[in-house]
Structure formats: C-alpha cells, structure tokens
Amino acid sequence: MLSYYKEGKISLEKIAEKMSHAVADCFAIENRGYINEGFFADLVMVNLNKITSVNKENILYKCGWSPLEGVTFPAAILKTFVNGNCVYASEEDYGKVSFDESFKGIRLAFNS
C-alpha cells in the first residue's frame, strides 16, 4: 500500500481507514483498529524516506525464509507495537535490531 501512496494513488489516511478501521469494523473486533483510549495499540512506525529490500540477513522469521525475499519496499519499518508492547525496533531507530521473541499475543475478542 505504501507503494501506491508513493505513486500518489492513495493517502496515508485512506490506507489506515481501509486496512485498519474497516477490518475492525467489518469483523466487529473489539478495541482494535483505531487509535483510541482503551484500545489495544497495534501500530507500525515507518520511515517513508528509506527503502527496504528483504533478504536472508534481515528475515526474522524462525523458519529463516520468506516468500518476499528479493522484494524491495518503498519504506522501512522502525518499530512494531502489539497490544501496546514494542515487539520490534529497527537498528536505525534503536541502534540495533531488537526483537522480543518472548512476547505472547492476546486473543482477539469479537462483538456479537
């Protein structure tokens, strides 16, 4: 989606609306999809001025491979927050890559 943003085809606000708000609304996921007090903070901070290429050296999957290997993205991930916890911090943002493998997620709750 950030490729389309860089090409001027979609705004950052529309990306957040379609990929976060709309998903939470469509599936009636409780306390997610928005930056609101009392909601779980599931966020990604990106550097829109830096490109990233996926390669074996920067893959953090336990399996050690990715179907996206060799793909170049028009932005770089600085930090990833899940449930308000920083689970990833990039070398650029943190001085070294930090990845919290011990973090356990929380089961999603759905409105009935």
Buried (B, 14 or more C-beta within 10 A) or exposed (E): BBEEBBEEEBEEEEBBBEEBBEEBEEEEBEBBBEEEEEBBEBEEBBBEEBEBEBEEEEBEEEEEEBEEEEEEBBBBBBBBBBBEBBBBBBEEBEEEEBEEEEEEEEEEEEEE
